[in-house]
């Protein structure tokens, strides 16, 4: 149901906007602000991704 609504909405947008407005505007560094309410909860590094695979053998 959600997929159907998204497709319907996407098609509506595609036909209702002129072609120059369909392209997304490119984002640069000046448009990105500092994080707000940032809380570091975990770290995943390259060694953390496969550390659990040793016990699978």
N, C-alpha and C positions, 0 to 999 in steps of 0.2 A: 504494500500500500504506500509506504514512504517512497520507494523507488519510483513508482508510477507518478506520484505527485511531483517529485523532483524532475523527472523527465518532462512532464507537462509544463512545469514552471520554466525549465530551461528552454523549451521550444518557444514558449511565449516571449521570453526575453530575446531570443535569437531573432524573431520576426518583428519585434516591436522597436528594437534599437537600430539606428543607422550603423553601417559597417565600420565607421571610424570609432564608434563608441564600444564595439564588441571587444577590442583589444584591451588587455589589462595594462594599466600604467606601470612602468618599471619603477621599483622601489630602490632608493639609494640610502646611504648611511644617515643622511640628514633627516630622513623621515622616521627613523627609528629612535624611540626614546629610551630612557633608563628603565629597568624593571621596577615594577611597583609591587609591594607586599611579597617580595621574593623570600622563600624559605627553602633552604637546601635540605632535602630529605634523604637523598641517597646518591651514590656515585657508581657509575658503571663504566669501567675502563675496558681496554682490549683484553686484559687478562681475566676479567670478571665474566666475560661472555661464555667462555668455554671451560671454566673451572669446574662446573658441575658435570661435565661430560666424562671426566675420569671415572666417576662412580657408576656409569652406565654400562661399561664393558662387562 
